[in-house]
Amino acid sequence: MKQIDLGNTDWPVSAVALGIMRMDALDNKAAVKVLEAAHDAGINYIDSADIYGDGKSEKVFGKALKKSDLKRDDFYIQSKGGIVSGKRYDFSKKHLLKSVDGISERLGIDYLDAFLLHRPDPLMEVDQVSEAFDELQRSGKVRHFGVSNFNPMQIEMLQSGLSQRLMIDQIQFGIMHTGPIDFGMHTNMTDPGSINHDGEIIEYARLNGMTLQAWSPYQYGWFEGTFIDNPKFPKLNKELQKLAEKKGVTKNAIATAWITRHPAEIQVILGSMNPQHITESAAGADVALTRQEWYDVYLAAGNMLP
């Protein structure tokens, strides 16, 4: 599988990662098959969060990893923290340290390759986060740090007080969630596409050597469902099918390829727990779309060019 360097490191990570949010629904045998399918597809990156399945997703993953023939070193493993049971955010030093300890225990590992702050906390105290990150790094519990769903100014504010460089920002991005690129093309206009929802996060990441990770890459709306084979999107699916037949892959693979075609080298977070879907979707990382094919998909999704 195509690989990219994580942030400004020389870590070669797969262009597609496996997100384990839904792993809490699997038994051990099924979870092992998911991990093996991901590994066989060339995926070497795992994304989690302490709130997924109220922690059960990480427990299932940890048991499956031990049950499988795979090793801890076969994957870069990252998790996220800072959300408390969906009721509030908490970036206090105490909570972040406790969160990482709980994550490591559930995953059954000694350290995280990356730990991300899950969503911006308006009550964030930079010195509290800094102290937590320093302690986590000194103790060897976390190697690198990042954020999720942060805009550039929030990243700048946090970065100003950290000893570590933030390596990652995880954002929602895909064919049916194109706000981060719409704004740039609609500069100096007054239509809906010109609204800046993201603070030029893609441009910021490219300038600062951050890896963007795309979550819900095959979804539309706010967790409303997938656009693949959805009758609500006939034009898009017709275009995806045409390209899938041309490239000898599936529609999901084309949806993956559409993201990885971007020069920002965005890493796709694949959340399926179906081994076949994992294999088929991950294959898109090695599919090359021409510029025109990329724009054809963009337009078929209902977008417009000024």
Secondary structure per residue as TSV (DSSP state, phi and psi in degrees):
chain	resnum	aa	ss	phi	psi
A	1	M	-	360.0	146.9
A	2	K	-	-52.7	137.9
A	3	Q	E	-121.4	154.2
A	4	I	E	-129.4	160.6
A	5	D	E	-84.8	133.8
A	6	L	-	-76.0	119.3
A	7	G	T	55.8	-131.9
A	8	N	T	-102.8	21.2
A	9	T	S	-91.2	177.4
A	10	D	-	-106.3	26.0
A	11	W	-	-74.2	118.8
A	12	P	E	-83.9	108.0
A	13	V	E	-113.8	151.5
A	14	S	E	-65.9	144.4
A	15	A	S	-67.7	-14.7
A	16	V	E	-121.8	133.3
A	17	A	E	-113.0	159.1
A	18	L	E	-100.7	119.6
A	19	G	E	-93.1	133.1
A	20	I	-	-106.6	25.4
A	21	M	G	-54.6	-38.4
A	22	R	G	-94.8	7.6
A	23	M	G	-69.8	-16.1
A	24	D	G	-63.2	-20.3
A	25	A	G	-84.4	-5.2
A	26	L	S	-97.9	150.0
A	27	D	-	-84.4	175.6
A	28	N	H	-61.3	-42.3
A	29	K	H	-62.8	-44.6
A	30	A	H	-66.7	-38.0
A	31	A	H	-65.3	-38.3
A	32	V	H	-61.4	-43.1
A	33	K	H	-62.2	-37.2
A	34	V	H	-64.3	-47.3
A	35	L	H	-63.3	-41.2
A	36	E	H	-66.5	-39.3
A	37	A	H	-64.6	-42.1
A	38	A	H	-62.5	-46.4
A	39	H	H	-63.3	-43.3
A	40	D	H	-64.0	-28.7
A	41	A	T	-80.4	-4.9
A	42	G	T	97.5	6.2
A	43	I	-	-77.8	127.4
A	44	N	-	-125.1	20.0
A	45	Y	E	-133.7	130.3
A	46	I	E	-115.8	133.9
A	47	D	E	-118.3	131.8
A	48	S	-	-140.0	-176.4
A	49	A	-	-157.4	149.8
A	50	D	T	-65.8	-20.0
A	51	I	T	-91.7	-6.5
A	52	Y	G	-64.6	118.1
A	53	G	G	61.2	28.4
A	54	D	G	53.9	35.4
A	55	G	G	95.9	-15.6
A	56	K	H	-66.9	-33.8
A	57	S	H	-58.3	-40.6
A	58	E	H	-71.1	-34.2
A	59	K	H	-64.9	-44.2
A	60	V	H	-63.4	-42.7
A	61	F	H	-60.4	-47.9
A	62	G	H	-58.4	-43.0
A	63	K	H	-68.5	-38.9
A	64	A	H	-66.8	-39.3
A	65	L	H	-61.8	-42.1
A	66	K	H	-68.3	-34.7
A	67	K	H	-75.9	-26.7
A	68	S	S	-81.2	176.9
A	69	D	S	-88.6	4.1
A	70	L	-	-83.6	159.3
A	71	K	-	-115.7	160.6
A	72	R	G	-53.3	-40.9
A	73	D	G	-75.1	-2.1
A	74	D	G	-75.8	-14.3
A	75	F	S	-133.7	145.2
A	76	Y	E	-84.9	128.5
A	77	I	E	-117.6	124.8
A	78	Q	E	-125.3	151.7
A	79	S	E	-141.7	170.1
A	80	K	E	-127.1	153.4
A	81	G	E	-149.7	171.8
A	82	G	-	118.3	-11.7
A	83	I	E	-100.3	131.5
A	84	V	E	-106.1	100.7
A	85	S	T	49.1	30.4
A	86	G	T	70.8	6.6
A	87	K	T	-103.2	-24.2
A	88	R	E	-164.8	173.6
A	89	Y	E	-110.4	150.0
A	90	D	-	-147.4	104.4
A	91	F	-	-103.7	22.7
A	92	S	-	-67.3	153.1
A	93	K	H	-56.5	-44.8
A	94	K	H	-59.2	-46.4
A	95	H	H	-68.1	-42.2
A	96	L	H	-64.5	-40.7
A	97	L	H	-64.5	-42.6
A	98	K	H	-64.9	-38.6
A	99	S	H	-62.0	-46.9
A	100	V	H	-64.9	-40.2
A	101	D	H	-61.3	-42.0
A	102	G	H	-67.0	-40.5
A	103	I	H	-60.8	-49.6
A	104	S	H	-61.8	-39.3
A	105	E	H	-65.0	-44.5
A	106	R	H	-67.9	-39.5
A	107	L	H	-75.4	-18.6
A	108	G	T	72.7	35.5
A	109	I	-	-128.2	164.1
A	110	D	S	-90.4	-21.2
A	111	Y	-	-155.2	159.2
A	112	L	E	-104.8	138.9
A	113	D	E	-71.2	-31.8
A	114	A	E	-150.9	142.9
A	115	F	E	-126.6	127.2
A	116	L	E	-115.1	143.9
A	117	L	E	-78.8	123.7
A	118	H	-	-70.0	-45.7
A	119	R	S	-146.9	149.7
A	120	P	-	-57.2	132.5
A	121	D	-	-105.3	111.6
A	122	P	T	-61.3	-18.2
A	123	L	T	-94.9	13.8
A	124	M	-	-60.0	130.3
A	125	E	-	-109.1	113.3
A	126	V	H	-58.1	-37.4
A	127	D	H	-65.8	-32.4
A	128	Q	H	-66.9	-44.3
A	129	V	H	-64.7	-43.0
A	130	S	H	-59.7	-45.4
A	131	E	H	-63.5	-39.8
A	132	A	H	-65.3	-46.9
A	133	F	H	-61.5	-42.2
A	134	D	H	-60.9	-44.3
A	135	E	H	-67.1	-40.2
A	136	L	H	-65.3	-37.4
A	137	Q	H	-74.5	-42.6
A	138	R	H	-60.7	-37.7
A	139	S	T	-78.5	-9.3
A	140	G	T	80.9	10.8
A	141	K	S	-79.9	-24.5
A	142	V	E	-139.6	134.3
A	143	R	E	-90.8	-43.1
A	144	H	E	-138.9	164.9
A	145	F	E	-132.6	157.9
A	146	G	E	-162.5	-167.7
A	147	V	E	-137.8	173.4
A	148	S	E	-141.5	130.5
A	149	N	S	65.4	27.5
A	150	F	-	-93.9	147.5
A	151	N	-	-94.5	168.1
A	152	P	H	-55.8	-42.0
A	153	M	H	-68.2	-35.9
A	154	Q	H	-64.2	-39.2
A	155	I	H	-65.0	-44.3
A	156	E	H	-60.9	-43.7
A	157	M	H	-61.7	-46.3
A	158	L	H	-66.9	-44.9
A	159	Q	H	-58.8	-30.6
A	160	S	T	-61.2	-23.2
A	161	G	T	-111.6	7.6
A	162	L	-	-102.7	149.2
A	163	S	S	-81.8	-26.3
A	164	Q	S	-96.5	153.3
A	165	R	-	-88.6	130.2
A	166	L	E	-71.1	125.6
A	167	M	E	-99.9	-21.8
A	168	I	E	-140.7	144.2
A	169	D	E	-134.6	124.9
A	170	Q	E	-101.3	124.3
A	171	I	E	-133.8	159.0
A	172	Q	E	-78.3	126.4
A	173	F	-	-158.8	139.9
A	174	G	B	173.5	-176.2
A	175	I	T	-57.3	-35.5
A	176	M	T	-103.0	17.2
A	177	H	B	-145.0	78.3
A	178	T	-	-109.0	14.0
A	179	G	H	-49.0	-42.8
A	180	P	H	-61.5	-18.8
A	181	I	H	-109.1	-22.9
A	182	D	H	-59.3	-46.3
A	183	F	H	-55.8	-43.0
A	184	G	H	-63.8	-36.1
A	185	M	H	-78.5	-17.9
A	186	H	T	-108.1	23.2
A	187	T	T	-56.6	138.7
A	188	N	T	69.7	22.8
A	189	M	-	-119.3	172.0
A	190	T	-	-121.0	12.7
A	191	D	S	-83.5	170.0
A	192	P	G	-55.3	-33.0
A	193	G	G	-65.5	-17.9
A	194	S	G	-82.9	-6.9
A	195	I	-	-72.3	128.4
A	196	N	-	-90.8	99.2
A	197	H	S	-91.3	-17.1
A	198	D	S	-123.5	-3.5
A	199	G	S	68.6	34.0
A	200	E	S	56.0	45.5
A	201	I	H	-64.4	-34.9
A	202	I	H	-66.8	-45.6
A	203	E	H	-63.8	-40.0
A	204	Y	H	-61.9	-44.9
A	205	A	H	-62.7	-40.7
A	206	R	H	-66.4	-38.9
A	207	L	H	-69.6	-29.5
A	208	N	H	-108.9	11.2
A	209	G	T	64.8	35.2
A	210	M	-	-98.4	144.3
A	211	T	E	-88.4	125.4
A	212	L	E	-91.4	137.3
A	213	Q	E	-117.5	128.1
A	214	A	E	-94.4	114.7
A	215	W	E	-97.3	156.2
A	216	S	S	50.0	52.5
A	217	P	T	-69.1	-17.2
A	218	Y	T	-114.0	14.5
A	219	Q	E	-103.3	159.9
A	220	Y	E	-123.6	154.0
A	221	G	T	63.8	-156.6
A	222	W	T	-97.6	83.2
A	223	F	T	58.1	36.5
A	224	E	T	-81.0	-19.6
A	225	G	E	139.9	179.0
A	226	T	E	-86.5	149.3
A	227	F	-	-90.0	-11.7
A	228	I	T	-68.7	125.3
A	229	D	T	58.8	24.0
A	230	N	-	-93.0	123.1
A	231	P	T	-61.8	-13.1
A	232	K	T	-69.8	-17.5
A	233	F	-	-129.1	62.6
A	234	P	H	-64.9	-41.1
A	235	K	H	-65.0	-42.6
A	236	L	H	-64.6	-45.6
A	237	N	H	-66.8	-32.1
A	238	K	H	-64.3	-42.2
A	239	E	H	-69.1	-41.6
A	240	L	H	-61.8	-41.2
A	241	Q	H	-65.1	-41.5
A	242	K	H	-60.1	-45.5
A	243	L	H	-71.6	-35.4
A	244	A	H	-61.2	-43.8
A	245	E	H	-66.5	-38.5
A	246	K	H	-65.5	-39.4
A	247	K	H	-93.2	-9.2
A	248	G	T	73.9	34.8
A	249	V	S	-134.4	-168.8
A	250	T	-	-98.8	170.2
A	251	K	H	-60.5	-39.8
A	252	N	H	-60.7	-38.0
A	253	A	H	-63.8	-38.7
A	254	I	H	-66.2	-39.3
A	255	A	H	-62.9	-35.7
A	256	T	H	-67.7	-47.1
A	257	A	H	-61.2	-32.8
A	258	W	H	-62.0	-38.1
A	259	I	H	-74.8	-47.1
A	260	T	H	-71.6	-14.0
A	261	R	T	-67.7	-23.8
A	262	H	S	-66.8	135.8
A	263	P	T	-66.0	-9.1
A	264	A	T	-72.0	-6.1
A	265	E	-	53.9	57.3
A	266	I	-	-74.6	132.6
A	267	Q	E	-88.6	129.8
A	268	V	E	-89.4	125.6
A	269	I	E	-93.1	106.2
A	270	L	E	-90.7	119.4
A	271	G	-	-103.5	6.3
A	272	S	-	-69.3	146.5
A	273	M	-	-110.3	16.8
A	274	N	-	-101.1	113.5
A	275	P	H	-52.6	-40.4
A	276	Q	H	-65.2	-43.6
A	277	H	H	-63.7	-37.6
A	278	I	H	-60.5	-48.6
A	279	T	H	-60.8	-46.7
A	280	E	H	-68.6	-42.8
A	281	S	H	-70.6	-40.2
A	282	A	H	-64.2	-29.1
A	283	A	G	-60.3	-21.9
A	284	G	G	-63.9	-22.4
A	285	A	G	-62.8	-23.1
A	286	D	G	-104.5	11.7
A	287	V	-	-96.9	127.8
A	288	A	-	-97.9	117.9
A	289	L	-	-96.8	139.4
A	290	T	-	-73.6	167.1
A	291	R	H	-58.2	-43.4
A	292	Q	H	-66.3	-39.6
A	293	E	H	-63.0	-39.8
A	294	W	H	-61.9	-45.3
A	295	Y	H	-69.2	-33.8
A	296	D	H	-61.5	-41.6
A	297	V	H	-66.2	-44.1
A	298	Y	H	-57.0	-45.1
A	299	L	H	-71.8	-36.2
A	300	A	H	-64.7	-22.6
A	301	A	T	-79.2	0.0
A	302	G	T	99.6	6.9
A	303	N	-	-83.8	165.3
A	304	M	-	-130.0	154.1
A	305	L	-	-105.5	134.0
A	306	P	-	-60.7	360.0
